[in-house]
Amino acid sequence: MKRAVVPLSLFVLGCITGWQANDWLSIDDCLDAGGAWNYERELCDLE
């Protein structure tokens, strides 16, 4: 049982990190395109 704790913990940590990186990349793509990120709606405003 103890041998499964480390790999499972690393998997969960990797999923959380990937989720956060996806949000960061969405904001970065929006800003690179010349838009403004709307944090309330979590959308890119391209005007």
N, C-alpha and C positions, 0 to 999 in steps of 0.2 A: 504494500500500500504506500509506503513512504517513497518508493522509487517513482511512483506516478505523480507525486505532488510537484516536483520540479518541472517536468515537461508540461504538465497542465498549467502551472503558474506562468511559464514562459509563453505558452499559447495564448492565454488570456491577456497577458501584458502586450503581446504582439498585436492582438485584435484591437485593443484600446489605442495603442500607438498608431496603428493604421487608420483608424477612424478619425483621430485628431489630425493626422497628416492630410487626409482627404479634405477636411474642412479648410485647412491652411492653404492647400493647393487651389481650391475653388476661389478663395479670396485673392490669391496671387494672380491667377488667370484673369480675374475681373479687372484688377488694377493694371495688369500688363496691357489689357485691351483698351485702356483709357477710361474705364468705367469707375464708378464709386460703389463700394459695398454697403448695402443697407443691412445693418446688424439686426434691426428689429424684425424685418421680413426675411432675412437670410437670403437675399437676392442681389444680383448685380444690376445696378442702374446704369444703363448705357444711353446717354442722351447726346 
